[in-house]
Amino acid sequence: MSENLDRILIVDDDELFGRTLTKVLTQRFETEVAGSLDSARTAVAERIFHGVLLDVRLRGPKSDDTDGLTFLQEIQNSRPLMPVV
């Protein structure tokens, strides 16, 4: 991938959907797919992204765990200028 491309994090537990988005976006963006909230949190903490495509219905491993909307709030608190769709 080119160093000049903006990096987008795709957060979705549907592996096929993540791969499809990657194929669609790959000419304009460098993409990374996180299939869980834990991997998304790690990615955001360790790498720089120019935006996030977030499945807000994504659930954590337990029914009482955080969901995509809670993760959205976490991103907005830690990186308020990063766009999230």
N, C-alpha and C positions, 0 to 999 in steps of 0.2 A: 504494500500500500504506500501511497505517496505521503510524505511528511506534510504536504501542503493541504491535505484534506482535513476538514473538521471531523472530530470524533463524536459519534452518537452512540449512546448506550440504549439498547433495546431490552426492556424488562418485560418478559412474558414467559409463562410456564408452558405455553404451546410451542413446542420445538419447531414444528412445521411452519407456523406463522413467523417465528423469529428468523428462520432461514429464508423465508419468502421476502420479508422486509429487507434482510441483508442483500439479497439479489437485486431488489428494486433500488436500494439506496447506494450500492457499492460504487457507482461511477462518480457520485458527488460527495460521498462521505466515507470515512473509515468507520466501520461498525463493530460493536461488541455486543454479544447477546448474554444476558444474565437470566437464567431460568428459574431463579428463586430470589426471595427477598434478601437472604443472607449473602448470596453471590453479588447481588446488586449493591448492597451496602459496602461490601469489600471493594468492588470496582470503583465506586464513587470516592471511597476513602483513599484509594491507592493511585488512581489515575485521573487525568484531567479530561473532562468531556465538555463539548460545546452544547449539548442538549441531550434530553432523555425522552424516549418514547416509552410510556409506562402503561401497563395493564393495571388499571385501578382496582379491578376485581381480583387481582392476584392475592392469594391467601398464603399465610405462613404455614408451617407444618402442623400446628395445633390450631384448633378452632378459636382459641382465645388469643392467638398470636396476632401481630399486626397485619394489616392488609395494605393493598396498593395505595389507598388514600392516606393512611398513616405515613407510609414511606414518602409520599408526595410532600407532606408537611415537614418531614425530616430534611428532605432536599431543600425545600424553601427556607428552612431555618439555617442550614449549614452553607448553602450556596444560593443566596437569594437572586442572583442574576442569571442563573442557569435556566434556560427555557425547558419546560416539561410539557409534553403533549400527551 
